[in-house]
Amino acid sequence: MSTKKYNLDPGDDWMQITDGNQVKPVLLQVISGEIYFCESATKPAPNADAHIFSSGPNAFLSITAPDSVWCKARKVVPPTVIAVTR
C-alpha cells in the first residue's frame, strides 16, 4: 500500500478515488479543508448532490468494493488537502 497527497481547488473537476474494483479497502483522509464526496459509477455532474466531509482528527473514510467514490474541494480557505492510501 502507498499513500499520496493531493491538493484540490474548488474549480477542479470531480476526482475519482475508487472505481469499485479495488481488492483492498482504500483509505481517504481529509488533511485540511472540506470536500464534497459521492458514490457514483460514472463521473458526477458538476452540481451533483454530495456529502460534505471536513478535516479533523477523525476525518478518515474507508472505502471498499463495490463503491465507486468521487470527491472535490468545497471551499478555497483553508486549502483542501487529502491523502489517499491504496
C-alpha positions in Angstrom: 0.0 0.0 0.0 1.1 3.5 -0.6 -0.2 7.0 0.4 -0.3 10.0 -1.9 -1.3 13.6 -1.0 -3.4 15.7 -3.4 -4.1 19.5 -3.3 -7.7 20.2 -4.5 -9.0 23.5 -5.7 -12.8 24.4 -5.8 -12.7 24.9 -9.5 -11.3 21.4 -10.1 -13.5 18.6 -11.6 -14.5 15.5 -9.6 -11.6 13.3 -8.7 -12.2 9.5 -8.8 -10.9 7.9 -5.6 -12.1 4.3 -6.3 -13.6 2.6 -9.3 -15.4 -0.2 -7.4 -12.9 -2.9 -8.4 -10.4 -2.4 -5.6 -9.4 -5.6 -3.8 -8.3 -3.9 -0.6 -10.0 -1.1 1.3 -8.9 2.4 0.2 -8.4 5.0 3.0 -9.3 8.6 2.3 -8.2 11.3 4.8 -9.1 15.0 4.7 -6.0 16.7 6.0 -7.3 20.2 5.6 -10.3 22.0 4.2 -13.6 20.3 3.2 -14.6 18.0 0.4 -17.8 17.0 -1.4 -17.9 13.3 -1.9 -20.4 11.0 -3.6 -20.8 7.4 -4.8 -21.4 7.1 -8.5 -20.5 4.6 -11.2 -19.8 7.5 -13.6 -18.3 11.0 -13.1 -21.0 13.1 -11.3 -22.4 16.3 -12.8 -20.6 19.5 -11.6 -23.6 20.3 -9.3 -24.4 16.7 -8.2 -25.8 16.1 -4.7 -22.9 15.1 -2.4 -22.0 14.6 1.2 -19.7 17.2 2.9 -16.7 15.9 4.8 -14.4 18.2 6.9 -10.9 17.8 8.1 -10.3 16.9 11.8 -8.7 14.2 14.0 -11.1 11.5 12.8 -11.5 12.6 9.1 -11.0 9.2 7.6 -13.2 7.2 5.2 -12.5 3.6 4.5 -13.9 2.7 1.1 -14.5 -0.9 0.0 -15.7 -2.5 -3.3 -18.1 -2.2 -5.0 -18.2 1.5 -4.0 -17.0 3.9 -6.7 -16.3 7.2 -4.8 -15.5 10.7 -6.2 -14.5 13.9 -4.4 -13.8 17.5 -5.0 -12.9 20.6 -2.9 -15.7 22.6 -1.3 -14.0 25.9 -0.3 -11.0 27.9 -1.1 -9.9 28.6 2.6 -8.4 26.7 4.1 -6.7 24.9 1.2 -8.1 21.4 0.6 -5.5 18.6 1.0 -6.4 14.9 1.0 -4.4 11.8 1.4 -5.3 8.5 -0.3 -3.9 5.2 0.7 -4.3 2.4 -1.9 
